[in-house]
């Protein structure tokens, strides 16, 4: 029996994709812990909405400073070693949470988050091109969707694990004034989970280093300066606008995934720690639809357009809806034994469905035609993750400035979805900055 080239490629790609899948799960687990950590620290350290948003800001702002250096590191050491280094930095970050919890110094928590974001940036810059380049470009969104299911599936599990290990013992303290002894007890409960996570990530880093993961074709370390490469990459409008699209996308993704718990806490929802899981479940559903439908029934640009329109509709419902209405929960959750949650919370969770396809659709559209500039383009796209720093920050500022409070803060998502819609309709097709 003759083996076809496509069968050979499929077999040769299986092990690398399996390893990459594990890394996407780890990325998701570490990232979406923030959704539970943010309201938890808000309660322990008695933070304002703006101060609580700094927990996310410090995590995602690391991307701004480390994305391009990460591309340089990967060109020097290779993609495989870059993944191992990224996980090594994440391990250090996990260990930094121990003194932060023991001292309850807010700045130390922010430092730990900053280091965690740095490690994630290096790992993301190395791992994303694998998914795009290990297969045909036209089906790249489907492959990224598979990775997204694992990443967001970890986002479903992480809040549940956090709640089981840390929050379950403190449910009766929601909305109550804590004594110093109770605060110490809650803070110290963070130590062993983060220690365990650091050890696990460290072991995985060693395993990846010694794994049979093949190196991607080494890109020439061009004679041009880093600045020259960046300028050349940004001369491609599909890449430059793709960076902006990912910036505003990550802003709304993080707002939907990581502020829902804090909003639930203010509404008196007891299980606020698992609310991120609702958003992640919807994202997993969205990724699954992406795998089934792209490109078989709908193209990547059209899927992106539908996502943006759905995001705009849900945002309107969140901002102008009644936070005391339970129509959706009574119709969907309660009949199946689920919790009775306000409609506004559930619409925030449904944003996960709108957001799911954006990341896997933008990446291949933005990297199309980049050639030897792929690693630089990838680093620039990774910089878009910085939107996760500014989205919650503007949400926190808007929450304090509007009469609607946190609910009104979600209006910052309107311009984000509008830009994603523009990119889906026109931006990705632009080949020149000249207006015609």
Secondary structure, DSSP 8 states (H G I E B T S, - for coil): ----HHHHHHHHHHHHHHHHHHHHHHHHHHHHTHHHHHHHHHHHHT--HHHHHHHHHHHHTHHHHHHHHHHHHHHHH-HHHHHHHHHHHHHHHHHHHHHHHHHT-HHHHHHHHHHHHHHHHHHHHHHHHHHHHSS-GGGHHHHHHHHHHHHHHHHHHHHHHHIIIIIGGGGGGTTS---HHHHHHHHHTHHHHHHHHHHHHHHHHHHHHTS-----------SS-HHHHHHHHHTSHHHHHHHHHHHHHHHHHHHHHHSHHHHHHHTT-TTGGGHHHHHHHHHHHHHHHHHHHTTTTS-HHHHHHHHHHHHHHHHHHHHHS-TT--HHHHHHTGGGT-----HHHHHHHHHHHHHHHHHHHHHHHHHTT-GGGHHHHHHHHHHGGGHHHHHHHHHHHHHHHSTTTHHHHGGGHHHHHHHHHHHHHTGGG---SS--
